[in-house]
Amino acid sequence: MKRFVAAAMAVACLVSSVPARAGDGDGPGTFDKWLNPDAPECVPMSAIRSVATVRELTPEQFQFVRALYVAIPPVSRTLPPGDHAVMATSGGSVMLALVADGQACARMLAPDFIQAMVAQVGQGTTVQLGTPL
């Protein structure tokens, strides 16, 4: 468990919950309006589904995303709302969201290495002691 917390803290240093650009570099990103500091606290999932392909994550992936979200600066002192997680994809951007009552109230971009970790968690991949992360 300590190793998971340490890994989450390291990832938190590399992932921003408020990115400068969520797109693929050729203009405003699809998810920018929901990731900037002026974004509403919660966004209806219907709005996200209207612009992105949404995939439900497993319960294990939900717990991973929730732990990751809590560790991203500013570090949260409470659990974010949500009873499941989704991965939304549009163009070259991927956004993870924790969802409660049809609202995504905790959202973040997922760079490639985070997407790979989420996939590994979904596959039940474990890392043995002495295996590099």
C-alpha positions in Angstrom: 0.0 0.0 0.0 2.9 2.4 0.8 4.2 1.8 -2.7 0.9 2.6 -4.2 0.7 5.9 -2.2 4.3 6.7 -3.2 3.5 6.0 -6.9 0.3 8.1 -6.7 2.3 11.0 -5.2 4.9 10.8 -7.9 2.1 10.8 -10.6 0.5 13.8 -8.9 3.6 15.8 -9.6 3.4 14.9 -13.3 -0.3 15.3 -13.9 -2.2 18.6 -13.8 -5.9 18.8 -13.0 -6.0 22.1 -14.8 -4.1 21.8 -18.1 -3.2 24.7 -20.3 -4.5 22.8 -23.4 -6.5 19.7 -23.5 -6.5 19.3 -27.3 -4.1 17.8 -29.7 -2.3 21.1 -30.3 -4.3 22.6 -33.2 -6.8 24.7 -31.2 -8.9 24.6 -28.1 -9.4 21.1 -26.8 -12.7 19.3 -26.4 -12.4 19.1 -22.7 -10.9 22.6 -21.9 -14.3 24.0 -20.9 -14.6 21.4 -18.2 -11.0 21.5 -17.0 -10.2 25.2 -16.6 -10.4 27.0 -13.3 -13.7 28.7 -14.3 -15.4 25.4 -15.1 -18.6 24.4 -13.3 -18.0 22.1 -10.3 -20.2 19.3 -11.9 -20.9 18.6 -15.6 -23.8 16.4 -16.8 -22.5 13.2 -18.4 -24.9 13.9 -21.3 -22.8 16.9 -22.2 -19.6 14.9 -22.1 -21.2 12.0 -24.1 -22.3 14.6 -26.8 -18.7 15.3 -27.7 -16.7 12.2 -26.7 -16.7 8.4 -26.6 -17.3 7.4 -23.0 -16.2 4.1 -21.6 -17.2 2.9 -18.1 -14.3 1.8 -15.9 -14.2 -1.2 -13.6 -14.6 -0.9 -9.8 -10.8 -1.3 -9.4 -10.1 1.4 -12.0 -12.6 3.6 -10.2 -10.6 3.3 -7.0 -7.4 4.0 -8.8 -8.7 7.1 -10.5 -10.2 8.3 -7.2 -6.9 7.9 -5.4 -5.1 9.6 -8.2 -7.6 12.5 -8.2 -7.1 13.0 -4.4 -3.3 13.2 -4.8 -3.3 15.8 -7.6 -2.4 19.2 -6.3 -4.1 20.8 -4.6 -4.2 17.6 -2.6 -7.8 16.9 -1.4 -8.6 16.3 2.2 -11.8 14.6 1.3 -12.9 12.0 -1.2 -14.4 13.4 -4.3 -18.0 12.7 -5.2 -18.5 9.6 -7.4 -19.6 6.0 -7.3 -18.0 5.0 -10.6 -15.5 6.4 -13.1 -15.4 6.9 -16.9 -12.8 7.5 -19.6 -13.9 10.0 -22.2 -12.0 10.1 -25.5 -12.2 12.8 -28.1 -9.5 13.3 -30.8 -6.2 12.9 -29.1 -7.5 13.8 -25.7 -8.5 11.5 -22.9 -10.3 12.7 -19.7 -11.0 10.7 -16.6 -14.1 11.5 -14.6 -15.6 10.4 -11.3 -19.4 10.3 -11.7 -22.2 10.6 -9.2 -25.9 10.9 -10.1 -25.1 11.4 -13.8 -22.7 14.3 -13.0 -19.0 14.3 -13.5 -17.8 16.4 -10.5 -14.1 15.3 -10.5 -12.3 15.5 -13.9 -8.7 15.3 -15.1 -6.8 14.7 -18.3 -5.1 11.4 -18.7 -1.7 11.4 -20.5 -0.6 8.2 -22.1 1.2 6.8 -19.1 -1.9 7.3 -16.9 -4.0 5.6 -19.6 -1.6 2.7 -19.6 -1.8 2.4 -15.8 -5.6 2.5 -15.8 -5.6 -0.3 -18.4 -3.1 -2.3 -16.3 -5.4 -1.9 -13.3 -8.3 -3.1 -15.4 -6.4 -6.2 -16.4 -5.4 -7.0 -12.8 -1.7 -6.5 -13.5 0.5 -6.6 -10.5 4.1 -5.6 -10.1 6.4 -7.9 -8.2 8.9 -6.6 -5.6 12.0 -5.4 -7.3 10.2 -4.8 -10.6 10.7 -1.2 -11.8 7.5 0.8 -12.0 
